[in-house]
């Protein structure tokens, strides 16, 4: 977007652009979200920044009225595949708090100096400033959404001291922590030891579709899902966490119990990835719905989201085990594997299992796995490579490099590598022409069924081809009677990509 396009967005107070850029006003010294209800400043007094950290580095403070930190994240970090975007994904996952800037740089394969130079050039702030802005956002969420003591909030948000926490909150928001809590307090009704936060997102949001996707894939003992809720146990850097996401009255709420409060920002980041909450649904729907063959599907399911992953290795194992078999069969295999080699932990809300680690699968997975010997060998080989460090995967990976690494492994083909990119990295532009359900859905919607012409047609939907796959999976799963109905059907209650015909085809 150029200056004029951004200025028109702030004139219209368009909420679609919240989180996509920051508006700084020279005459007041504050920065705002695009939809701030305050009077629109004159264009000569406005500077636009890519991040709140950049605005803060330039000497601006956050608007007390619109709280620009309390918005969905920037969709560019998934849309882009450059160094800056990959770094932002890792900063959100808490890498700077755990490993420092050298650890962040090492994860990305660059020196700290080069990374700082690129981020400053691209985003207007270096990694420390960007991580500081992320800590301020986490602290604001906890201050306004929980009753936690300030000391607990400081360390949960990643600050190294209470003084640093106080100074940052006062500097960024021009309010003390106590004033910020009093001004924007939302008192949750939860049990002691439980944290509850609201998860912002851009509308429309097809929450039912995400819950319906997760339900048939829920691994026994690890996950549970219903029409409007999803819960699971998850191993985080500080210990085991339990969380539940619910959709009620158009709002999405995260309830969590963590072993270490410093894991909370990491958990929030991964839940946001799982539910694709930083997507730009209006841009996606407009691009896909412009094709008359897809228009009805977009009208039926506005705001369709791409379910992500909370663990990179777990997503890889799910993809390998699930290739060329039905969702139900994959769930059975994953549940059996988890029961055989995964850790049993203290039961929380009816769940007592952790998804197995690569080391656990490498050591005992062969006896628990069934199916073709070649596939079992692939699973064990990948587990051994991950456990030894020979293979590394993570949310900050370059898409092309990740695909090349996976394709170099025996037994992994294009379907698996691309599906991992789609789900683990949140890559919005993956197309799977070899997937049987994709081809079936394409045929039912009037697109070519054969992979080559279908791939050519799909190129016109870039950079949103992952979401095109979701609509094609939905069409493949829809009963014939519903497809033939002239009236508009309700949003689907069955998962896309969950029919008995779903089989990944790596050819």
Phi, psi and omega in degrees: 000137175270182184300314184297320179295319179292321180294322176297326179294320180284332174297320181278353183051048188279113182293342180300335186262001176299129181091349182268337172198169182241138177257118177252137185244116186295325184288335180252340181075021180242161172238147188227165167283158181302330184267013181309131184286353179295164180301137181294126180289162176293144185302327181291346180260005188252138169231135179258138179236153180286331184221158175293330178298320179295318178297319180293320178297331179277001175103008181266158176241160185288143177294131180284341185275314186259350181044076184298345178284340187268053183228163173300159180287174182283123180295342180300331186292336172267328182290320181273156179235017182275179185298319182298315181294318180296321178296320180295325177296321181285324177298318177296332180275005174084019183295322181295319179295324182277318190238358182075178179296321177301322178293321177298313180297318180296321177301327184266351177083026180228168174281157178300321181296314181293319179299315179298319180296316182292315181295320178296320179291318185277319190243355177084006180204150179276178184298324179294318179293321179293319177293324178297318177297321178295321177296320179297320178295317180297317180295319178300317180300318182286324179295319185269342186247356180224172175253020181299144174300153183300323179297318177296319180296319181303312183282330176295323181281351176104007178284148183275346179204160177293326178297316178298320177300310180299315182296318182292314179299316180295322182286317184285316187256353184054035176219147172287162176305320179295320179293321179295318178296315182294326185283327188232025187295137170230106186279113179279154177253085182226164180286154175304140182087355179249139181247137180231129182225148171276143180249107180289151177204165176271139179269153359284161181221114180274073181299321181301325180294322179291315178299320180292330175291314186288327187302307183287351180258000186293123181281130184303132179085339181260319188226156169218145180213147176223188183299335182222021182207154175210134178222156177194167170260145185212134175277122178243171184306326183264000181139192183278136178237150169242140176215157175222137175245130179233148173246119180219128176054040177077008179241149179250127184238134175256125172246131188218152169230119183240147178288327181228124183299335180292347177280348186299312177300324177297315180298315180300316179300318183286326175294320177298321177293319181300320182261005176055047188280348180262010180291163176251084190295327181291321177294319180295311182297322180295319182291315183283320182289349178292338176276124183303332181287336181255350188301317182295321180296321179292321178296323181288328185227068178292143178073032178300141184238154181264104181301132183259217184217148176259353179211128182294309178300319179301318181296323179295315179295321177299319181293316182294314182292328183274354182290135174066017173225167181287164178300317181298318179293321179295318179298318178299316181295318180292322178294318178297317180296317180296318180295326184282319189235347181283159180285142170261129182239173177302130185298136175228117176053041176086000180247141185214015183235147170251141175301136186295149176281168177300320180296321179293320179293319180297323185280316188233005186289331185300321181287338183267343184270145175233161179120192182303139182300323182298320180291319178298319178299321178296314181298313181293321178297318178294319179298317179295320180294319178293317182295324181277346184090358177298325176243130175234140175219149181192173185293342180264012183292148169286134186299314183293316180295321178297314180300316180297318180296317182290319181294338179285347180275136180297130177095356178249123180246190185302318183301311183295313181299317182288324178295321176296318178299317180299310188274315185285315182270354185065028182296115185281355189236045176259137173233139186241076184292341179275356181282126184301317182291326175299314181293321178296315178297322178299315180299318182292335180263003176092012175266163179300145180269328182289140187305316185295305178295331177294319177298319179298315179297319183294335181300335179288350180261002178300145005263036185240032186289338174297321180287330172299317177302320180299318179292324179289320175298320179298317180295323180293327183275346185286133178300152183301322182297321180291324180293327184276346183295140180280330180283157180287122181283162176289170177303141186296143176253358174252153187287135167302150176065027183239007180285167182294341182276354185293119175213127175288132180242111185277000181283000000 
